[in-house]
């Protein structure tokens, strides 16, 4: 965001295409996963064997295909099995299987079904990349079983077999899930917060803060390495926000350490004040220790809320003790300012930990902001994803344009395969589906990787088929070995994965084919045509240069400012018109999706078109926190405050003014963001509003606390961003 808009009209330089080539053929040995791939191979092989023994090879192949569709996304390293995602993947492929087989005998209806599935699947992939497997496998099931026309009863049986294979693989995932894998991002965060815990436990200004800064910088690198070009998803953004909070917490700890040093430096140090600082250091160290434990083990410690409450109580005790101590006005002011900011940051960390480690928090608590229970618990639910998709049903949406492009390309490939009469023509459509993605780098690296991998995979499988002549039960171990190899290299190399999975599919279908040489030739021709069609479509209809990232982020800033303002004004003025809130919420979703798409594309584009990954992802995460807090307030069943304190009106006006200035800075560049005393105003609001589990005041205090912290985060990020 610190650079002028790139010239998107020029072609990508030669080094870009060299990078595409290198990324396509890159092999990361650290991505090898032999154990999980063996579990996946067992699931596919057993499903195939049971189906074959019970009826026919076609039945076994259907069950094995369902097991493979669930097995591949299950290989992604996560703290715990993504049961809902994997079950949805199996259901989506079964649905595609039914529709594909039932409509295959009616060419016009089948093309319409292909276009519809491709549009919905493409929109789902672009809007919510975390559920890519669901959208893709629905299309894959339809395309593959479009080759096997049947009556509705036959189609239903095929879909049932696919679902059964997927559920069997899901059962294996649950039973043999192994040890949780926290991944590099959480491990880096754990080390950063461990450094904070060590520093906080001493709270000594003489102790160097550089190790803490270095650990936070390392966590940024670990996060970027782990997430790559992905900019979306609650866990990713929660981790991003945790990094930002760590950076800001370090500064407040330095300020409190300086205040403690001032107490120690007087001739007669106040014993009570020093004791309160010692207690604060101990409780801060304990709280950060709980956070470290949660990050390291991908969970939320049961007594995290108690540790948070104790730390905040210690902060307040320092403030009160300093205020009562003689000759400590400066120390009291510093402790009040830094302590109030630190308390808000600690609450934010406690609220961000559950989504970062992908845990749903169920225990009610008054210490952690209510959005942890109300909003974040449902951020990945189907209803929320559907709402985001609905918000993107407009031509101004990048996701919508990708969905239309995918529908056109996939429908055209199906028509071409049918009209030209290409043998194994469904491979043409299948290749187009798997290659064409919203991002430049993913589309072209997958295109090259799949083309090369398919050539090699078909060649190897054909040589084996011609020389060994496996058939019947002899094909089962060949399928198992190739599935195992595909799973082993899935996270290491897409080209190598394409080689292995192509071989697995060739042997899976060998029981239904009669001429391996002709089948191999047809698959190669169809794969090349499909890759050319997908890459040509992206070249003719690119999305990488349509919206610069700066414009997309500015749109998100404007939309978020408007939505937060509408919601907060409704809190203090029951007569305020809140009818625009739903439309404003949809506008935020649309702007957010466009920003995510623009960032994703930019991070995979040539270096001259790329943006600062750290700043843009931190900004995106802060905007998400603002919208979630506003969303929680808007959907609260409690609507009316019993009296509005003047401090709340001042706080809302200050938040609105600062967010407006931030949005203007993002839109126009050299605009000064005047920092408002948000934290001091929030303290007044917290003291003035009534509490209670069922009081709106409690909710308002909790959510404005989050809004204040997120706004301060945004302002800090903007200050680190050079104006354009």
Beta strands, then each sheet from edge to edge (+ up, - down):
end
